[in-house]
Amino acid sequence: MSYTRLVVANLLRNKLRTAFTAGAITLAVVLVCLLLTMPAALDRLLESAASDVRISVHHKAGLVYSMPESFARKVRAVDGVEAAAGMVWYGGAFEESGKVTFPNFAVEAEHIEAVYPDYPIKPEELADFVKYRDGALVGRQVMDKYDWKVGERVSLTSTIWPANLDFRIVGVVEDPQAPLFWFNRKYLDQALESQFGQGLGIMGTIWVRASDPSMVGSIMQTIDDMSRNSEAETASETEKSYFANFFGSLQGFIRIILLVTGLVTLCIIFIAANTASMNVRERSGEIAVLKAIGFARRSIFGALFGEVVLISSLAGLLGLLLSIGLTTSLRNFAGNDGLGPMSGFILTGPVVVQGLFLSLFIGMLAGVVPSIGAARKPVAVALREIF
């Protein structure tokens, strides 16, 4: 009998134990592979959502503070600025009173097309957005969530401003990663002025589009210098940096998940090592007989060590196949249901290599100690433990 057949026969001796051990290693590989795709998926989300020429200008003290409305006009006059659009958070609630379920902003409608030329919005819908004072542009994700249609009227109850407004949906932003609701800031401005005699007069955030990516740094510096020592000093940042700040807590959560995954993997190693030790203890007599009839220590070590490495390798391959199937299903699910961020879960080459290395590492670490111990144990000692 060859060593390969001997290893396979020993693994099939206790099929249930072998299956449970392989299942534990498979689960560890699947878990690690899926979680290793999360940082890369987050980076892909930021790359796809952010432009390399758009800049966010907001108050230095934070997003809850405002800037004068006139500052947007100054920003448009900066050298290298192609367009700029100011926005104010409206905080409108649709279904539940006091609960905002999607972001909604009062925006400078006439500048949206120039600042966001990469957004999938039909030209005629952009024209209607500027034409109708009560018009609203809504992201595809929000449209599907509430089953809204273009031309439908919706009402929002503001949690910030004493003005509850009724809107006409004039267009859709066909981007599953943009759950937004934009409406003309003049509509809110007039509503406040008619009720209180004073309009908005402020900007919450000014989004700037640079004419060239190489000028982004100088534009940000110029804008911040313009507001220095004023009551509303600004802090400019790229669109990618702006979104990354919102995902900061998620990145910390990912680190915690990866730490827990490492601990789970360590537990799997101990489980596999315990299983290998049990196999060796149960076959002490056989190992003693093999030594007595002339099998070398190296051969016995190779046979025992090969069992653990073989089962961990096969379990690793199964785990990789399951990981590929799960990530593919996630991408299909994301595409069918508008869950754009989930489409970033892609099992890349480095992740596959790491998954295979993990399975081999588990097998080698779990099998080396019991195999060395069994190979070095004298025949007399092994037989004495049995009888």
SEVEX-841859 format. One record per residue (C-alpha): residue in one letter; z, x, y. Coordinates in steps of 0.02 Angstrom, whole numbers, plus 32768, in hexadecimal, padded with zeros to 4 digits. Last residue first. Layout:
<site resn="a" up="Z" east="X" north="Y"/>
...
END
This chain:
<site resn="f" up="8570" east="7FBE" north="7F7C"/>
<site resn="i" up="84FF" east="7FA6" north="8013"/>
<site resn="e" up="8552" east="8016" north="8092"/>
<site resn="r" up="8566" east="809E" north="800E"/>
<site resn="l" up="84AB" east="8099" north="7FEE"/>
<site resn="a" up="8486" east="80BF" north="80A4"/>
<site resn="v" up="8507" east="814A" north="80AB"/>
<site resn="a" up="84C4" east="819C" north="800D"/>
<site resn="v" up="8410" east="8193" north="804C"/>
<site resn="p" up="843A" east="81EA" north="80EF"/>
<site resn="k" up="841A" east="818C" north="8193"/>
<site resn="r" up="8399" east="81E5" north="81FF"/>
<site resn="a" up="8309" east="8169" north="81E5"/>
<site resn="a" up="8379" east="80D0" north="81F9"/>
<site resn="g" up="83C5" east="810F" north="829D"/>
<site resn="i" up="831D" east="8144" north="82E2"/>
<site resn="s" up="82D3" east="8098" north="82BC"/>
<site resn="p" up="8368" east="803B" north="8305"/>
<site resn="v" up="835E" east="80A1" north="83A8"/>
<site resn="v" up="829F" east="809E" north="83BE"/>
<site resn="g" up="8280" east="7FE7" north="839E"/>
<site resn="a" up="82BF" east="7F8D" north="843A"/>
<site resn="l" up="8281" east="8010" north="84B5"/>
<site resn="m" up="81D7" east="801F" north="8462"/>
<site resn="g" up="81BD" east="7F64" north="844D"/>
<site resn="i" up="81F7" east="7F36" north="84FD"/>
<site resn="f" up="818F" east="7FC2" north="8548"/>
<site resn="l" up="80F5" east="7F8B" north="84E6"/>
<site resn="s" up="8109" east="7ED8" north="8528"/>
<site resn="l" up="8126" east="7F17" north="85D9"/>
<site resn="f" up="8091" east="7F8D" north="85D3"/>
<site resn="l" up="8020" east="7EFD" north="85A0"/>
<site resn="g" up="8061" east="7E92" north="8630"/>
<site resn="q" up="8050" east="7F23" north="86AA"/>
<site resn="v" up="7F9C" east="7F3E" north="8675"/>
<site resn="v" up="7F76" east="7E85" north="868C"/>
<site resn="v" up="7FC8" east="7E88" north="8738"/>
<site resn="p" up="7F5F" east="7F1F" north="876A"/>
<site resn="g" up="7EC0" east="7EC6" north="8733"/>
<site resn="t" up="7EE2" east="7E29" north="8798"/>
<site resn="l" up="7F29" east="7D83" north="875B"/>
<site resn="i" up="7F01" east="7D11" north="87EC"/>
<site resn="f" up="7F7B" east="7C98" north="883D"/>
<site resn="g" up="7F26" east="7C83" north="88E7"/>
<site resn="s" up="7EEA" east="7BD3" north="88BE"/>
<site resn="m" up="7F9F" east="7B9A" north="88CC"/>
<site resn="p" up="7F97" east="7BAE" north="8988"/>
<site resn="g" up="7F0D" east="7B29" north="8997"/>
<site resn="l" up="7F66" east="7A94" north="894A"/>
<site resn="g" up="7ED9" east="7A1B" north="896C"/>
<site resn="d" up="7EE9" east="79BB" north="88C9"/>
<site resn="n" up="7E4B" east="79EE" north="886D"/>
<site resn="g" up="7E43" east="7AA2" north="88AA"/>
<site resn="a" up="7EFC" east="7AC1" north="8893"/>
<site resn="f" up="7EF8" east="7A7A" north="87E3"/>
<site resn="n" up="7E64" east="7AE7" north="87B8"/>
<site resn="r" up="7EBF" east="7B80" north="87FD"/>
<site resn="l" up="7F5F" east="7B53" north="87A1"/>
<site resn="s" up="7EFE" east="7B38" north="86FE"/>
<site resn="t" up="7EAE" east="7BE3" north="870F"/>
<site resn="t" up="7F59" east="7C30" north="872F"/>
<site resn="l" up="7F9F" east="7BDA" north="8694"/>
<site resn="g" up="7F0F" east="7C0D" north="8621"/>
<site resn="i" up="7F15" east="7CC1" north="865C"/>
<site resn="s" up="7FD1" east="7CC5" north="8642"/>
<site resn="l" up="7FBF" east="7C7A" north="8594"/>
<site resn="l" up="7F41" east="7D00" north="8566"/>
<site resn="l" up="7FB4" east="7D86" north="85AE"/>
<site resn="g" up="8049" east="7D44" north="854C"/>
<site resn="l" up="7FE5" east="7D44" north="84AA"/>
<site resn="l" up="7FB4" east="7DF9" north="84CA"/>
<site resn="g" up="806A" east="7E24" north="84EC"/>
<site resn="a" up="80A4" east="7DCC" north="844D"/>
<site resn="l" up="8026" east="7E30" north="83E9"/>
<site resn="s" up="8064" east="7ED0" north="8439"/>
<site resn="s" up="811C" east="7EA1" north="8420"/>
<site resn="i" up="80FF" east="7E7B" north="8369"/>
<site resn="l" up="80A3" east="7F1D" north="834C"/>
<site resn="v" up="8121" east="7F87" north="83AC"/>
<site resn="v" up="81B3" east="7F3E" north="8348"/>
<site resn="e" up="815F" east="7F57" north="82A0"/>
<site resn="g" up="811B" east="8002" north="82CF"/>
<site resn="f" up="81CB" east="8044" north="82EF"/>
<site resn="l" up="81FF" east="8018" north="823F"/>
<site resn="a" up="8165" east="8063" north="81ED"/>
<site resn="g" up="8161" east="80FC" north="825E"/>
<site resn="f" up="821B" east="8121" north="8243"/>
<site resn="i" up="8205" east="8114" north="8187"/>
<site resn="s" up="816F" east="8188" north="818B"/>
<site resn="r" up="81C7" east="8208" north="81FB"/>
<site resn="r" up="8261" east="8207" north="818E"/>
<site resn="a" up="81F7" east="8236" north="80F7"/>
<site resn="f" up="81DD" east="81C5" north="8062"/>
<site resn="g" up="820B" east="821F" north="7FC1"/>
<site resn="i" up="824A" east="81A3" north="7F40"/>
<site resn="a" up="82FD" east="81AB" north="7F83"/>
<site resn="k" up="82C6" east="818F" north="8037"/>
<site resn="l" up="826A" east="80EF" north="8005"/>
<site resn="v" up="8303" east="80B9" north="7FA0"/>
<site resn="a" up="8375" east="80D1" north="8036"/>
<site resn="i" up="82FD" east="806D" north="80A4"/>
<site resn="e" up="82FB" east="7FE1" north="8024"/>
<site resn="g" up="83B9" east="7FDF" north="801E"/>
<site resn="s" up="83CC" east="7FDE" north="80DA"/>
<site resn="r" up="8352" east="7F4C" north="80E7"/>
<site resn="e" up="83C7" east="7ECA" north="8133"/>
<site resn="r" up="840E" east="7F4A" north="81AC"/>
<site resn="v" up="8361" east="7F7F" north="81E8"/>
<site resn="n" up="8327" east="7ECC" north="8206"/>
<site resn="m" up="83C8" east="7EA4" north="8262"/>
<site resn="s" up="83B0" east="7F3D" north="82D2"/>
<site resn="a" up="82FF" east="7F05" north="82FC"/>
<site resn="t" up="833D" east="7E57" north="8329"/>
<site resn="n" up="83C6" east="7EA1" north="8398"/>
<site resn="a" up="8346" east="7F0F" north="83EF"/>
<site resn="a" up="82D5" east="7E78" north="840D"/>
<site resn="i" up="8365" east="7E15" north="8458"/>
<site resn="f" up="839C" east="7EAA" north="84C2"/>
<site resn="i" up="82EB" east="7EBF" north="8504"/>
<site resn="i" up="82DF" east="7E04" north="8528"/>
<site resn="c" up="837F" east="7E11" north="858F"/>
<site resn="l" up="8332" east="7E9E" north="85F4"/>
<site resn="t" up="8299" east="7E32" north="8612"/>
<site resn="v" up="8308" east="7DA7" north="8652"/>
<site resn="l" up="835C" east="7E22" north="86C8"/>
<site resn="g" up="82B3" east="7E5C" north="8708"/>
<site resn="t" up="827D" east="7DA7" north="8720"/>
<site resn="v" up="831B" east="7D87" north="8786"/>
<site resn="l" up="82EC" east="7E18" north="87F7"/>
<site resn="l" up="8239" east="7DD7" north="8806"/>
<site resn="i" up="827B" east="7D2B" north="8836"/>
<site resn="i" up="82ED" east="7D77" north="88BA"/>
<site resn="r" up="825D" east="7DD9" north="8903"/>
<site resn="i" up="81F3" east="7D3B" north="8906"/>
<site resn="f" up="827B" east="7CDF" north="8966"/>
<site resn="g" up="827D" east="7D6A" north="89E6"/>
<site resn="q" up="81C1" east="7D56" north="89F8"/>
<site resn="l" up="81D7" east="7C9A" north="8A0D"/>
<site resn="s" up="8254" east="7CB6" north="8A99"/>
<site resn="g" up="81D5" east="7D21" north="8AF5"/>
<site resn="f" up="8148" east="7CA3" north="8ADD"/>
<site resn="f" up="8158" east="7C62" north="8B8F"/>
<site resn="n" up="815A" east="7D13" north="8BD0"/>
<site resn="a" up="80BC" east="7D38" north="8B6D"/>
<site resn="f" up="8064" east="7CAA" north="8BC7"/>
<site resn="y" up="807E" east="7CFA" north="8C71"/>
<site resn="s" up="8058" east="7DA9" north="8C2F"/>
<site resn="k" up="7FB2" east="7D6B" north="8BEC"/>
<site resn="e" up="7F8B" east="7D13" north="8C90"/>
<site resn="t" up="7FA9" east="7DB3" north="8CF1"/>
<site resn="e" up="803F" east="7DBF" north="8D62"/>
<site resn="s" up="8069" east="7DA3" north="8E19"/>
<site resn="a" up="811B" east="7D98" north="8E59"/>
<site resn="t" up="8128" east="7D46" north="8F03"/>
<site resn="e" up="81A3" east="7D4D" north="8F93"/>
<site resn="a" up="81C5" east="7CA1" north="8FDC"/>
<site resn="e" up="823B" east="7CB4" north="906F"/>
<site resn="s" up="81D6" east="7D49" north="90AB"/>
<site resn="n" up="8203" east="7E02" north="909D"/>
<site resn="r" up="8168" east="7E21" north="9031"/>
<site resn="s" up="80EE" east="7D91" north="9026"/>
<site resn="m" up="8050" east="7DF2" north="9051"/>
<site resn="d" up="8089" east="7E87" north="8FE7"/>
<site resn="d" up="808F" east="7E17" north="8F4D"/>
<site resn="i" up="7FDD" east="7DDE" north="8F6C"/>
<site resn="t" up="7F9E" east="7E8F" north="8F88"/>
<site resn="q" up="7FF1" east="7ED3" north="8EEA"/>
<site resn="m" up="7FAB" east="7E46" north="8E80"/>
<site resn="i" up="7EFD" east="7E61" north="8EC7"/>
<site resn="s" up="7F08" east="7F1D" north="8EA9"/>
<site resn="g" up="7F34" east="7F04" north="8DF2"/>
<site resn="v" up="7EAF" east="7E80" north="8DD2"/>
<site resn="m" up="7E23" east="7EE5" north="8E22"/>
<site resn="s" up="7DE3" east="7F35" north="8D82"/>
<site resn="p" up="7DCF" east="7E8A" north="8D33"/>
<site resn="d" up="7D4D" east="7E5A" north="8DB8"/>
<site resn="s" up="7D39" east="7DC0" north="8E28"/>
<site resn="a" up="7DF0" east="7D95" north="8E11"/>
<site resn="r" up="7E25" east="7CE3" north="8DEA"/>
<site resn="v" up="7ECA" east="7CAD" north="8E35"/>
<site resn="w" up="7F43" east="7C28" north="8DF8"/>
<site resn="i" up="7FC2" east="7BF8" north="8E7C"/>
<site resn="t" up="8066" east="7BB3" north="8E3A"/>
<site resn="g" up="80E5" east="7B3A" north="8E85"/>
<site resn="m" up="808B" east="7B18" north="8F27"/>
<site resn="i" up="80DA" east="7ABF" north="8FBB"/>
<site resn="g" up="80B3" east="7A49" north="904C"/>
<site resn="l" up="80CB" east="79B0" north="8FDE"/>
<site resn="g" up="80B5" east="7924" north="905C"/>
<site resn="q" up="8129" east="78DE" north="90DF"/>
<site resn="g" up="8136" east="782E" north="9124"/>
<site resn="f" up="81A8" east="77F5" north="9098"/>
<site resn="q" up="8148" east="776F" north="903B"/>
<site resn="s" up="8096" east="7789" north="907C"/>
<site resn="e" up="80AD" east="7846" north="9082"/>
<site resn="l" up="80EE" east="784E" north="8FCF"/>
<site resn="a" up="805C" east="77E9" north="8F8B"/>
<site resn="q" up="7FE1" east="784C" north="8FF6"/>
<site resn="d" up="801D" east="78F3" north="8FB0"/>
<site resn="l" up="801F" east="78B1" north="8EFE"/>
<site resn="y" up="7F69" east="787D" north="8F09"/>
<site resn="k" up="7F3C" east="791A" north="8F6B"/>
<site resn="r" up="7F7F" east="797F" north="8ED8"/>
<site resn="n" up="7EEC" east="7941" north="8E6F"/>
<site resn="f" up="7F1B" east="792D" north="8DB9"/>
<site resn="w" up="7F2E" east="79A3" north="8D24"/>
<site resn="f" up="7F79" east="797A" north="8C7A"/>
<site resn="l" up="7F85" east="7A0A" north="8BFF"/>
<site resn="p" up="7F99" east="7A28" north="8B44"/>
<site resn="a" up="7F22" east="7ABF" north="8B4B"/>
<site resn="q" up="7F15" east="7B13" north="8AA0"/>
<site resn="p" up="7EA5" east="7A8A" north="8A56"/>
<site resn="d" up="7E25" east="7AAC" north="8AE1"/>
<site resn="e" up="7DA9" east="7A24" north="8B0D"/>
<site resn="v" up="7DF1" east="7A04" north="8BBA"/>
<site resn="v" up="7DCA" east="794A" north="8BC9"/>
<site resn="g" up="7D8C" east="78E8" north="8C5E"/>
<site resn="v" up="7DA1" east="7854" north="8CD5"/>
<site resn="i" up="7E47" east="780F" north="8C9A"/>
<site resn="r" up="7E7C" east="7794" north="8D22"/>
<site resn="f" up="7F2D" east="77AA" north="8D5F"/>
<site resn="d" up="7FC1" east="7740" north="8D97"/>
<site resn="l" up="804C" east="7798" north="8DF6"/>
<site resn="n" up="8109" east="7791" north="8DFF"/>
<site resn="a" up="8142" east="77E1" north="8EA1"/>
<site resn="p" up="81F5" east="7818" north="8EC3"/>
<site resn="w" up="81CC" east="78C9" north="8E85"/>
<site resn="i" up="821F" east="792C" north="8DFA"/>
<site resn="t" up="8230" east="78BF" north="8D5E"/>
<site resn="s" up="818B" east="786B" north="8D84"/>
<site resn="t" up="815E" east="77CA" north="8D29"/>
<site resn="l" up="80AB" east="77D4" north="8CEB"/>
<site resn="s" up="802C" east="7748" north="8CE0"/>
<site resn="v" up="7F8C" east="7747" north="8C7B"/>
<site resn="r" up="7EDF" east="76FE" north="8C9B"/>
<site resn="e" up="7E52" east="7711" north="8C1E"/>
<site resn="g" up="7DA7" east="774D" north="8C58"/>
<site resn="v" up="7DA1" east="77DA" north="8BD9"/>
<site resn="k" up="7E03" east="77A4" north="8B40"/>
<site resn="w" up="7EBA" east="77B9" north="8B0E"/>
<site resn="d" up="7EF6" east="77BB" north="8A5B"/>
<site resn="y" up="7FA4" east="77F7" north="8A8F"/>
<site resn="k" up="7FA5" east="7898" north="8A2A"/>
<site resn="d" up="7EE7" east="78A7" north="8A2C"/>
<site resn="m" up="7EDD" east="78AA" north="8AE9"/>
<site resn="v" up="7F72" east="7920" north="8AF6"/>
<site resn="q" up="7F21" east="79A0" north="8A82"/>
<site resn="r" up="7E78" east="798B" north="8AD7"/>
<site resn="g" up="7EBF" east="79BD" north="8B7F"/>
<site resn="v" up="7EBB" east="793E" north="8C0D"/>
<site resn="l" up="7E5F" east="7943" north="8CB4"/>
<site resn="a" up="7E9D" east="78BB" north="8D2A"/>
<site resn="g" up="7E4D" east="7853" north="8DB3"/>
<site resn="d" up="7EB6" east="77F6" north="8E35"/>
<site resn="r" up="7E5A" east="7841" north="8ECB"/>
<site resn="y" up="7DB2" east="7827" north="8E77"/>
<site resn="k" up="7D27" east="789D" north="8EB0"/>
<site resn="v" up="7D74" east="7945" north="8E80"/>
<site resn="f" up="7D99" east="790E" north="8DCE"/>
<site resn="d" up="7CF4" east="78B0" north="8DC8"/>
<site resn="a" up="7C97" east="7953" north="8DEB"/>
<site resn="l" up="7CFC" east="79AC" north="8D64"/>
<site resn="e" up="7CCC" east="7922" north="8CEB"/>
<site resn="e" up="7C15" east="7935" north="8D19"/>
<site resn="p" up="7C20" east="79F0" north="8CFA"/>
<site resn="k" up="7C6B" east="79D9" north="8C4B"/>
<site resn="i" up="7D0C" east="7A3A" north="8C2F"/>
<site resn="p" up="7D1D" east="7AC5" north="8BAD"/>
<site resn="y" up="7D8B" east="7B3D" north="8C12"/>
<site resn="d" up="7D35" east="7BE4" north="8C35"/>
<site resn="p" up="7D0C" east="7BB6" north="8CEA"/>
<site resn="y" up="7DC7" east="7BA3" north="8D0D"/>
<site resn="v" up="7DE4" east="7BE3" north="8DBE"/>
<site resn="a" up="7D3C" east="7BAA" north="8E04"/>
<site resn="e" up="7D42" east="7B00" north="8DAE"/>
<site resn="i" up="7DF6" east="7AE1" north="8DE2"/>
<site resn="h" up="7DDA" east="7B01" north="8E9C"/>
<site resn="e" up="7DAE" east="7A50" north="8ED8"/>
<site resn="a" up="7E39" east="7A04" north="8E6F"/>
<site resn="e" up="7EC8" east="7A5F" north="8EC4"/>
<site resn="v" up="7F47" east="7A35" north="8E3E"/>
<site resn="a" up="7FD5" east="79B9" north="8E1F"/>
<site resn="f" up="8017" east="79EF" north="8D76"/>
<site resn="n" up="8043" east="79A2" north="8CCE"/>
<site resn="p" up="808C" east="79FB" north="8C38"/>
<site resn="f" up="80A3" east="798B" north="8B9E"/>
<site resn="t" up="8135" east="7929" north="8B54"/>
<site resn="v" up="819E" east="7919" north="8BF3"/>
<site resn="k" up="8237" east="78B0" north="8BCB"/>
<site resn="g" up="828D" east="7854" north="8C59"/>
<site resn="s" up="8256" east="77A9" north="8C1F"/>
<site resn="e" up="81FD" east="77B2" north="8B79"/>
<site resn="e" up="8144" east="7792" north="8B61"/>
<site resn="f" up="80ED" east="77DF" north="8BF7"/>
<site resn="a" up="8160" east="7855" north="8C55"/>
<site resn="g" up="811B" east="78B3" north="8CEC"/>
<site resn="g" up="8165" east="795B" north="8D1C"/>
<site resn="y" up="80F2" east="7972" north="8DB3"/>
<site resn="w" up="80EE" east="7A31" north="8DB6"/>
<site resn="v" up="8089" east="7A6B" north="8E4C"/>
<site resn="m" up="7FE7" east="7ACD" north="8E41"/>
<site resn="g" up="7F81" east="7B39" north="8EB7"/>
<site resn="a" up="7ED0" east="7B6F" north="8E90"/>
<site resn="a" up="7E84" east="7C17" north="8EBD"/>
<site resn="a" up="7DD1" east="7C57" north="8EBB"/>
<site resn="e" up="7D6C" east="7CF9" north="8EB9"/>
<site resn="v" up="7DF8" east="7D68" north="8EF6"/>
<site resn="g" up="7DB7" east="7E1B" north="8F0A"/>
<site resn="d" up="7DEF" east="7E30" north="8FBF"/>
<site resn="v" up="7E7A" east="7DB5" north="8FE8"/>
<site resn="a" up="7E41" east="7D1D" north="904C"/>
<site resn="r" up="7E64" east="7CA5" north="8FBD"/>
<site resn="v" up="7F19" east="7CE1" north="8FBB"/>
<site resn="k" up="7F2F" east="7CB3" north="9071"/>
<site resn="r" up="7EF3" east="7C03" north="904F"/>
<site resn="a" up="7F6E" east="7BF3" north="8FBF"/>
<site resn="f" up="7FFB" east="7C2D" north="9033"/>
<site resn="s" up="7FE1" east="7B93" north="90A0"/>
<site resn="e" up="8032" east="7B23" north="901F"/>
<site resn="p" up="80D5" east="7B82" north="9034"/>
<site resn="m" up="8120" east="7BC7" north="8F94"/>
<site resn="s" up="8193" east="7B73" north="8F17"/>
<site resn="y" up="8228" east="7B9C" north="8EA8"/>
<site resn="v" up="8237" east="7B59" north="8DF6"/>
<site resn="l" up="81C0" east="7BDE" north="8DB7"/>
<site resn="g" up="8238" east="7C6C" north="8DDC"/>
<site resn="a" up="828A" east="7CD5" north="8E64"/>
<site resn="k" up="81E8" east="7D34" north="8E89"/>
<site resn="h" up="818D" east="7C92" north="8EB0"/>
<site resn="h" up="80E8" east="7C7E" north="8E55"/>
<site resn="v" up="803C" east="7CCE" north="8E4C"/>
<site resn="s" up="7FE5" east="7CC8" north="8DA4"/>
<site resn="i" up="7F4A" east="7D32" north="8D91"/>
<site resn="r" up="7EA6" east="7D12" north="8D37"/>
<site resn="v" up="7E27" east="7D9D" north="8D17"/>
<site resn="d" up="7E54" east="7DD1" north="8C64"/>
<site resn="s" up="7E5E" east="7D1C" north="8C2C"/>
<site resn="a" up="7EE9" east="7CDA" north="8BBD"/>
<site resn="a" up="7EE4" east="7C57" north="8B34"/>
<site resn="s" up="7E7E" east="7CB7" north="8AB4"/>
<site resn="e" up="7EDB" east="7D5C" north="8ACB"/>
<site resn="l" up="7F85" east="7D06" north="8ACF"/>
<site resn="l" up="7F60" east="7CA4" north="8A30"/>
<site resn="r" up="7F1E" east="7D40" north="89DC"/>
<site resn="d" up="7FBF" east="7D9C" north="8A08"/>
<site resn="l" up="8027" east="7D0E" north="89C0"/>
<site resn="a" up="7FC1" east="7D10" north="8921"/>
<site resn="a" up="7FDA" east="7DCC" north="8912"/>
<site resn="p" up="8096" east="7DB6" north="8923"/>
<site resn="m" up="8093" east="7D26" north="88A4"/>
<site resn="t" up="8024" east="7D75" north="881E"/>
<site resn="l" up="80B6" east="7DDE" north="87DD"/>
<site resn="l" up="8114" east="7D3C" north="87BC"/>
<site resn="l" up="8091" east="7CFC" north="8743"/>
<site resn="c" up="8085" east="7DA2" north="86E7"/>
<site resn="v" up="8143" east="7DB5" north="86D9"/>
<site resn="l" up="815E" east="7D06" north="8695"/>
<site resn="v" up="80CF" east="7D11" north="861B"/>
<site resn="v" up="810A" east="7DBB" north="85DB"/>
<site resn="a" up="81BE" east="7D7F" north="85C7"/>
<site resn="l" up="8186" east="7CE2" north="856D"/>
<site resn="t" up="811C" east="7D47" north="84F5"/>
<site resn="i" up="81AF" east="7DBB" north="84D1"/>
<site resn="a" up="821E" east="7D27" north="84A7"/>
<site resn="g" up="8197" east="7CD5" north="843D"/>
<site resn="a" up="817A" east="7D75" north="83DC"/>
<site resn="t" up="8234" east="7D7D" north="83B1"/>
<site resn="f" up="8236" east="7CC5" north="8382"/>
<site resn="a" up="819B" east="7CD6" north="8314"/>
<site resn="t" up="81DE" east="7D71" north="82BD"/>
<site resn="r" up="8282" east="7D1A" north="8298"/>
<site resn="l" up="8227" east="7C82" north="8252"/>
<site resn="k" up="81AF" east="7CEB" north="81EA"/>
<site resn="n" up="8234" east="7D4F" north="818F"/>
<site resn="r" up="81CE" east="7DB8" north="8115"/>
<site resn="l" up="8133" east="7DAB" north="8180"/>
<site resn="l" up="8167" east="7E41" north="81E8"/>
<site resn="n" up="818A" east="7EA7" north="814B"/>
<site resn="a" up="80DE" east="7E7F" north="8104"/>
<site resn="v" up="8089" east="7EB1" north="81A7"/>
<site resn="v" up="80E2" east="7F5A" north="81AB"/>
<site resn="l" up="80BC" east="7F7C" north="80F3"/>
<site resn="r" up="8006" east="7F4A" north="810C"/>
<site resn="t" up="7FF8" east="7FC5" north="819C"/>
<site resn="y" up="8051" east="804E" north="813A"/>
<site resn="s" up="7FD2" east="8040" north="80AF"/>
<site resn="m" up="8000" east="8000" north="8000"/>
END
